[in-house]
Amino acid sequence: MNADRLRDRLAGAGLGRRWARLRASDLYYSFRRSPTTMAAAVVTFVLVVGAVFAPLLAPHTPFVPASIDINDAFKPPAWAEGGDWRFVFGTDNQGRDMLSTIMYGGRLSIIVGFAAVALAMSLGILLGLSAGYVGGWYESAVMRVADVQLTIPGILLALLIDGVVRAILPPNSKEDYASLVLVVAIGLASWPQYARVVRSAALVEKSKDYVAAARVIGVPSLTIMLRHILPNVMGPVLVIATLGLALAIIAEATLSFLGVGLPPTSPSLGTLIRVGNDFLFSGEWWITLFPALALIILSLAVNLLGDWLRDALNPKLR
Amino acid sequence: MFAYLVNRLLQAIGVMLVVALFAFIISNYVGDPINNMLGQDATHEDRARLRQELGLDDPAPVQFGRFVGEALRGNFGISYQMKRPVSHLIIERLPATLELVFVAAIIALVLGITGGVFTGLRRNAVSSRAIMTISLVGVSLPTFVIGILLIYGFAVLPKSCVHGVHLFGTLLFDCADVAMISLPSFGRGETVDIGAWQSGLFTAEGWRHLILPGVTLSLFNLTLILRLVRSEMLEVLRTDYIKFARARGLTDRAVHFGHALKNTLVPVITVAGIQIGSLIAFSTITETVFQWPGMGLLFIQSVQFADVPIMTAYLVMAALIFVVINFTVDVLYATIDPRLRADRVAAGRA
């Protein structure tokens, strides 16, 4: 009983100390100084929570066929003539609530975006760190591949990888693996940025005394790379990852819009825009413009956060 | 200079060989070419004979050599989906894409440079601030969303006009005015054949069809060039030779355009050159939004249907275009700036 209470108190104190340290940090200071960043953070938070907890928060369950009624199809937004307050942003051609489909769609967009960034980041760190640390022909081979890849725009490369992976997959399982294909395509298309930054930072860190000291006392190379050098190059990696998240979300939406991403049965924001685009000419603008608006706001907010992080972590710009 | 040229040329050839290797691997090991040509029901003997004829039993390096040879002659096989030679399909579609990219590049350069000069000279004016804010939005909007918004604003809304455009209860434009700004939103319109080249540049309808896709494709590069020219202008305007030019009593016009703008153009030309590659890449998206019958639309369809011959041909062609552009920009840069020449050769050797 006593031990439990002591542990609770210690845990509380640890949290309190962390909070105090966070509040005293430069990052927190520059965060509070920038109203745009705070607004972007709030918007990002709301959108991410709304999307991730869509199954709990969404007013309707648009992908349960029993719960949708075809009589509700093509309802305009609630404030427009003929609108219905049950469907704030209106309904699509099958009578699904737009707000709910956008929340579910945003969920997929964000998950694919995060996974693609995670893949690109791991690959980039792995190759960049080892290239910078090992050097020699291995380094020039990795960096040459990165250079070649950087001359081709990412979206084109993602399209190509997407096409090749789809060609390899058996025809009837394409939809099952659609989100995985997207993650691989976007992830593989964007690792060079990470690799470049990590390698150049690792080259600088490698020649410092603490690395030499670690090597002298016999720390294995792998440990030096992961435990000593990696933490010191994470700053710029985080900046690229944040900006990369916005890019990945846009890339996913673009591929889905082009019809080579997620299928209409489990739509992301891009698929929703693609499907809704067919109704633009017949006047049902809300089916495509609301998902587009959600995509714009999400990518803009994440972009602003990334810009702030870049400026805050780069002392030269201050 | 000669050593530098040879160095860059060898690098470019190396890149193309790597790309060709990827294309070869994709076209030979993704999907089964025999199945695709004969169908599932062919007999075992037929398959073996075709394998023999196509040389699929040869060692891989021999096959790769043959692949490169065929590619150099422009032969990429036959499209699975359309059952026609890929080279014919691409040659048919190429003019549409090139015209779109050309128009987009002109829009981006003209508006980007004038906008950049304007915002650079009047950095604190309200109009400059408005342009900069709008340009921020332009950078962060995905291309296909820009396209959809433009279609909605210029093709859908004008047609669905009932009451005209009102502002605070007064009629600004009636429906006849609104109909004037209505623009076509898909296809190329009327084209004229010039030899094998189908051109939309010689008819009024062709130009009207070019406006929306051209603006959509140019918007990203427009903002990029605008911001670049602006920051370069701000930098140059601070230099001593501009102060001296002013002290000499030259007119504003001569100082701004004769001295300042000229010195900002070197980086602009470089960026514009490199960005032509991105225009070709992003034309795939724009062409899909506007159903523009170019190479990009062909490529997207090939990705949708896993049409490997078109995909490999597009990969090789896109890489070739990028390599040629990068090579040209490098050479131009070295001619303009001799310092770079020495550095790069040293770096290339290291």
Interface residues (C-beta under 8 A of the other chain):
Chain A: V148 T151 I152 P153 I155 L156 L159 L160 D162 G163 V164 R166 A167 I168 A246 I250 A253 T254 F257 L258 G259 V260 I273 N277 L280 F281 G283 W285 T288 L289 A292 L295 I296 S299 L300 N303
Chain B: V15 V18 V19 I26 V30 G31 V137 S140 L141 P142 T143 F144 V145 I148 L149 I151 Y152 A155 V156 S160 G277 S278 A281 F282 T284 I285 T288 F299 I300 S302 V303 Q304 A306 V308 M311 L315 A318 A319 F322 V323 N326
